[in-house]
Amino acid sequence: MLLFPPLMLDPDIEIEPDPHAFQPDKVWTVTDVTNRVKTLIEQDPGLSGVSVRGEVTNLSASKAGHIYFGLKDQKSYLKCVAFRSDAEKLTVKPTDGREIVATGRLNVWPAGGSYQLVVNRIQDVGLGALWLEFEETRKKLAAEGLFDEDIKRPLPMYPRQIGLVTSRTGAAVRDMIRIFNERAPYVKLVLSPSLVQGDSAPESLIGALNLLELWSEIERSEGRDGLDLIIIGRGGGSFEDLACFNDEALVRRIRETDVPVISAVGHEVDFTIIDFASDVRAATPTQAAQIAAPSADELMGEVASLLMDLRGAVEIKIETYRTSVGNLLSRPVYRRPLDRVNNLRQNIDALSARSGRAAWNHLKFLKQELLSSIGRLESLDPTVILSRGYSLAFNRESGKLISRTGQVMEGTLVDLRVSDGYIKMRVEEETERP
């Protein structure tokens, strides 16, 4: 019994081996493998018109008009693309967080080494569960005022120490360290590593913030500088990859920090809830490093410019003073300073002479006034009148002047004032009154 057909020395037909058949001894190229997968997928009639339900994530559009996004469920992720010719005809446009049914064909993108759904029709189902949770948390915290602009703190102008909360091994930390070394080598960076993806990430991020602030407090208690600023974030990823930065407890912890916080999560199109709560939102970790501290070269340029302005101002001031001094020295008073002194001396002598004459004339006037007043007073002196034979009678008890007979009665004691003294008298009898 022949197990194999006999060899044909001159066959009429030579069958070529299947280039895609498994050949144990052949080393395949990447292109060979990719083309084999591409053929299997794209020639499968069951995958030429398939409808897939999932939540839209990582939506973006190219300048050429193509739309790129992903569909995800709880376990898997599918890349999708709607090329411009199909994208323009879509009645429902994909939106991050919306649950849709996308219809199209599966193909392989060789350059990316991945399969994708080429979409030509979309039906809207509604918002995805993860997006609904995002919106619910965002609205709740916004209603509490955690995103208000008036509670956000300004960044320090010249920070000395900056804390970084991110993955120890991610591209984000490497990019930030590189940017700081290039732009602001005067800044000291303090890394508090953390998980940045997964269910345990929120707790890890909060712990990293706590550790940073504890370190800062210890530094200040020992008389050294503490932290001036904190940057928290990671590189890009899908919506679910960044979900840990939507955690409510993490958002509240950021608002409780002692120093301003910059959020730097994902790419420019990515938004998380800590972006709304942080004091400043950076589109990427690289941009966060750029806005956190001014460039040393820029600072040196500003200092040089200020020094030039100061030098110019000083030179102008000196020239102004030099001109003023020159003008003063050109005046006669500075050329013959004793002339002014001699003039003042002459003025003093003239004033002294005038004041002496005025004083003497005033004294003469006052003397005349005094003599005149003395004469008037002497003419009114009652003793002068008494010397001419007049007298004044006073009631001894009351001391009152007696000018009428009715003021005394028999027995009244009277003091009679004459020119050289008093005469003591007593009324012996009353005088009849007319």
Secondary structure, 3 states (H helix, E strand, C coil): CCCCCCCCCCCCCCCCCCCCCCCCCCCCCHHHHHHHHHHHHHCCHHHCCEEEEEEEEEEEECCCCCEEEEEECCCCEEEEEECHHHHCCCCCCCCCCEEEEEEEEEEEECCCCEEEEEEEEEEEEEECHHHHHHHHHHHHHHHCCCCCHHHCCCCCCCCCEEEEECCCCCHHHHHHHHHHHHHCCCCEEEECCCCCCCCCHHHHHHHHHHHHHHHHHHHHHCCCCCCCEEEEEECCCCCCCCHHHHCHHHHHHHHCCCCCEEEEECCCCCCCHHHHHCCEECCCHHHHHHHHCCCHHHHHHHHHHHHHHHHHHHHHHHHHHHHHHHHHHCCHHHHCHHHHHHHHHHHHHHHHHHHHHHHHHHHHHHHHHHHHHHHHHHHCCHHHHHCCCCCEEEECCCCCEECCHHHCCCCCEEEEEECCEEEEEECCCCCCCC
